[in-house]
Amino acid sequence: MNRQHVADAIRRLVASQVEDIERAVRDGHKTIALNELADLNRQLKAFAAALKKAPARI
């Protein structure tokens, strides 16, 4: 996985979660928005952990 692939994967992940967060905020669901933010944080941490475990490619 090269830098562009990593960047694209992060963009897709974040875009999806941000849409959910924006929808929750628009609808006045603060708890749901916070849960979505926590989910995004969990997913980004998991992605980072997976990248650390992946063999380095040059």
N, C-alpha and C positions, 0 to 999 in steps of 0.2 A: 504494500500500500504506500503510494508516494504522498508527498505533501498535499497535492491537489485533491487526491482521494480523501485524505483525512479532513481537509478543509470542507469539502463538499458534504461529507458525512456529518460533521459538526453543524454546518448550516442547516441541513435537513432536520436534524434532531432539535435544534433550537427553534427553528421556524415553526415546527409543529407544536411544540410546547408553548411558545409565545402566543400563537393563535388561541390556544385553550385558555391561557392566562388572560388575554385581552377580552375574550368572550365572558369569562367569569366576572371580571371587573365591570364590564358594561352592564351585566345583569345584576350587579350588586352583591355578588357572592364572594366576599372577602376570604372566607375559609377555603373555598374551592380554589381560588387564585393562589393562596399560600400553599395549598397542597400540590398544585401544579408546579409551583416554583420549587418546592422540595423534591418533586419527582424529577424535574429537569436537573437539579443538583445531583441527585442519585445517578441518573443516567450519564451525566458528564464524568462523574467520578469512576463509574464502571468502564466507560470508554477509555479514560486515561489509564486505568489499571490494565485493560486489555492491550493498549499500545505499549505499555511498559514490558509486558510479557512477550510481545511479538518480537521475533528476531529482527535485528537491525538490517536494513537493506541499503545498499549504496548505489 
